[in-house]
Amino acid sequence: MQPLLKLSSVSRSFGAIHALKNVDFEILPGEVMGLVGENGAGKSTLVKIISGFDNGYSGDYSFDDSPVRFSNPARAEQAGIAIAQQELSLIPTMSVAENIFLAGHNVPAIANKRKLVDMARPYLDEVGLDYINPATGVDRLSVGEQHLVEVARLIAHDPRILILDEPTAALGEQDSIRILDMVSRLSERGKSIIYVSHRLDEIFKITDRITVLRDGESQPARTADSLNVHSLVELMLGRELENMFPAQHENGHAEPLMKVRELWPDGLLEPVNFDIYPGEILGLAGQLGSGSGEILAAMGGALRTRSGALTLSGRDFLPSSPKEAIAAGIAYCSDDRKLDGLFLGRPIKENLSSPSLGSISKFGWMLRPAEWSLANGIAEKFTIDASRLNAEAGVLSGGNQQKVALGKWLSIEPKIILVNEPTRGVDVGARAEIYRKLRDLADDGAAIVVASTDIQEIANLPDRIITFYRGMQIGEIGLEQMSAAAILKQITDPFDETNL
C-alpha cells in the first residue's frame, strides 16, 4: 500500500540547534501512527512541518503521491491535513454547533442556529458525543468533551489525516477513554491518525505502527505488536531504563507531620480529613474534577476554603496565601507550570532561587554570589545543566521545566511538598528522574503529597492513597491493597454494590 503522506530526509535547524536531522516519516491510509520521543526529540517540530506551521525545512514532503510544501496551516487543511493541538481553540461563549462551523466550511450562506444544530449532529456522533445537545454552550462541557468538540470541528472539514497532539495530557481516565474510542472509530472509517503522546499505554492500545524520534533523528517505524514498553523506552532513550518507579514502602512513623481537619475548598461537596506522615509519599487519587487538585491548592494557600485547619508542628492554621504557606514550610507545585509554576521569560537561576529571595538579598539588593550558589546547588540535586542557568526557563523541554518548577522549592527547605500532576506532558525518561527525586526528598524526611489523574502513576508512586470522587473523599488504600483496579473502582464507581 502506498503511503498517504511521506517525508524523506527532512531536516530543520534553528541557529545552532538541529531540531530534526534527516527524518523519515510516513503514514498509510486508515492507519493510526504513534509518534513518540523524549521532550526535545523533535516531535513538535515535525508536527509543525506536517501541518503547515513551519516551511523552513530541507528535504522532501509528498502527500497523496505528489510533492508539496505548505506555506501555512490553511493550505495544509485545504489539502486534507488537520491538527488538534494541546491548547483548545474553541470560543467558550458560543455553542457547540457554532464552534464546529466557525470557519464557515460547508455552511450555507444563510443558516440560522437551528440549521447549524442539525448540521452538527453527525460530527458529534462521529466523535462519541451523540448525547450532547449542539445548542449547548461550550463552557458547560467537561475538558474532555471540549477536546472532542475540537476534533468534531476538524472533522467537519473532512480531513484525510488528523494529527492529535497529546490529546489526553490534561484529561482524567474517563475522558481519556472517550478520546481513544474516537480514534478507533475514525480509523475504521478510513481516516489516518498521527497520535502524539507520552502515555505509552495509550500508544500500545490504539496504534498500528510507532515512529520514534530520538535527538532529532527518526528510528524506522515498527508495528506496535512487535514492541513492548521496555523495548519502546529503550528506542526512545537509546539506553535501557531500569525501574520507572522507585520502591514504595510502608511508613513507620506513629505521629503525623501534619493533620488536615475539616478542610473544605471551593469545588468540593464536603470537608476532607486525613493525616500526612514524614518520609512518605501520599497520593490523592481521583478523576479530573474530583477535588484532589483543589485540596492541594487550598493547603498551599492558592485557593479559598470555606472552613478547615492544618495542624503542623503543634500549630493550627490555614494559609490564606502562598506566602503564608511558604513561611510555614509548605511548598505547592501546581499542575500548570507555564501559568504559575515558572517565570518563563526569566533565567533558570532566578526561577530556582525565587521562593527564597530573603536569604539571598540584603536591604533590597540581590546578593549575586549567594543567588548563584543556591541555584547551582539545586541544579546539581535535580540534574539540571548548570551551564544553562543563565538561559530563560522557557527554552527548556517540558521535562526540564518540570524539574525547575519542582526543584525551586528546595530553596526553602520545605517540610511538606504538594505536587499536582507531577509529570503532565513529561517524557518517560524525565518522569523516572522526577519520581526518583520525589522519593529522595521523602527519604530525607519531607512529606510528599501528590495528586494525579494518571492511573499508572498514582498506583505505583505513593506509599498510601486517599481516593476522591466528584468532590467527595471516598476512602484510603494502603500499600498492600494498592492496585490500579482497586483505585479505579473507588474513583469511578465507588457506590456500586453489585460487586461487593
Secondary structure, DSSP 8 states (H G I E B T S, - for coil): ---SEEEEEEEEEETTEEEEEEEEEEE-TT-EEEEE--TTSSHHHHHHHHTTS----EEEEEETTEE---SSHHHHHHHTEEEE-SS----TTSBHHHHHTTT-TT--SS--HHHHHHHHHHHHHHTT-TTS-TTSBGGGS-HHHHHHHHHHHHHTT--SEEEEESTTTT--HHHHHHHHHHHHHHHHTT-EEEEE-S-HHHHHHH-SEEEEEETTEE---EEGGG--HHHHHHHHHSS----SS--------SS-SEEEEEE-BTT-SS-EEEEE-TT-EEEEE--TTSSHHHHHHHHTTSS-BSS-EEEETTEEE--SSHHHHHHTTEEEE-S-IIIII--TTSBHHHHHHGGGGGGGEETTEE-HHHHHHHHHHHHHHTT--GGGTTSBGGGS-HHHHHHHHHHGGGGG--SEEEEESTTTT--HHHHHHHHHHHHHHHHTT-EEEEEE--HHHHHHS-SEEEEEETTEEEEEE-GGG--HHHHHHHHH-TT--TT-
